[in-house]
Amino acid sequence: MKIWTTEHIFSHPWETVVQAVWQKYPNPMNPAVVGVDVVDRRVTKGILKTHRLISTKWGLPSSVTKVLGADRMFYASEHSVVDPVKKSMILMSKNITFCKEVSIVEKMTYSPHPSKKDCTLVKQEAEVTIHGIPLSRYLEGFITGKISVNSSKGKQAVEWVITKINNDVQELTSKTVKIVDGLVHLSRETLTNFSFRK
């Protein structure tokens, strides 16, 4: 068994980061994730609980495919709990593909940073366990290496989504201002024309 952990600080409020996490896929940083499907979603006592199926294509090296079988689509089950009052988001995921041979359990926790205002602290941990396969240490190292690389890409993707949301808001604001200005101009012209007719 191998355990991998990391922490990261986003310089954005918790609400902003959580919105971005929901919209993280697809993104150009991690094209390996090819699908995210909501299996179940419900609100219980103000807490949002979601179950999603994540589809990925890992691109395994030939040495690994010889041990596990053909390189194919990988599926993971993700359960999340979002508490907007406590400002907590917890994502728990577990692989479905090859789960008898390899167990990958991942947990991500998003919360407001305890001392940095308008910042969000994300804690990520993964536990990788290999069951009855030769070269288990090599596989554990390979998988945790992939998790580390994907974690960096995931942080970049969250930043990318936040930038995209901000740009969309600015564009919408700009278009709205132009529309309002146009309506004001049209109203003035209409009033002026109406006054001259009298």
Salt bridges, closest charged atoms under 4 A:
GLU15 OE2 - LYS87 NZ 2.91
ASP40 OD2 - ARG42 NH2 2.85
GLU78 OE1 - ARG52 NE 2.68
GLU159 OE1 - HIS12 NE2 2.79
ASP168 OD2 - LYS164 NZ 3.81
GLU171 OE2 - LYS175 NZ 3.16
GLU189 OE2 - HIS185 NE2 3.02
